[in-house]
């Protein structure tokens, strides 16, 4: 049952990211599906994959997206 809950959280998190107007918020919120998938892997008894997903999907990718959005913003003159 926990697997289904985590899959629903992943889908709802992805929909939440897609509904954001602010790119910086969307970049930060990409960590929600990544964390849910990491918990899903842990519940499926794959701790090595869960750790990799937690590091990459919940930490590195959202930070890189946020940095890319922050660095490419237009400066109002």
N, C-alpha and C positions, 0 to 999 in steps of 0.2 A: 504494500500500500504506500509506503514511503517513496517508492520509486515514482509512482504516479503523481504524488504531491510535488516532488522535485521537478518532474517534467512540466507540470502546469506552471510552477514558479518560473522556470526557464522561459517558457513561451510568453507568459505575462510580462516578464522582464524585458524580453526582446520587443514586445509590442509597446511597452512604456518608452523604450529608447527610440523607437520609430516615431512616436507621437510628439517628441520634444521639438520645439522650435529653435531653442538655443543649442548650438552645436557643442559648446563646452559641457553643458549638462548631459547631453546625449553621450558624449565621450566618457564622462565619468560613470554614467549609469550602465555602460557596457559591462561593468564588473559584476552586476547582479546575475545575468545568465551564466557568466563564467564561474561564479561561486556556486550556483545551484548545480551546475554540471560537475564541479569538483566534489560536492557532497554526494551526488548521484554515483560517481565512480567509487567513492569511499563506501557507500552502502552496498555496492556490487562487489566489494572485497578486492578492489584494485588500488591499493594505497599508493603505488608508485605513479600510476596514471593520475590519480587524484591530486597528488602533490604537484606534479607538473602542470596540471590544469589550474590549480589554485595559484601557482606562481605566474604562469603566463596569462591565463584567461581573466584572472581577477586583479592582477597587479600591473604587469608589464604592458599589456595591450591598452587598457584604459589610460595609463600614464602617457604612453606614446601618442595615442589619439588626442588627448588633452593638450599635450605639447604642440602637436601639429596644428591644432585649431588655434591655440594661443599665438603661435608664431606667424600664422598666415592671416590674422585678422587685419582688416583695413584700418588705417589710422585716419580718423576724421580730422580734416584741416579747418 
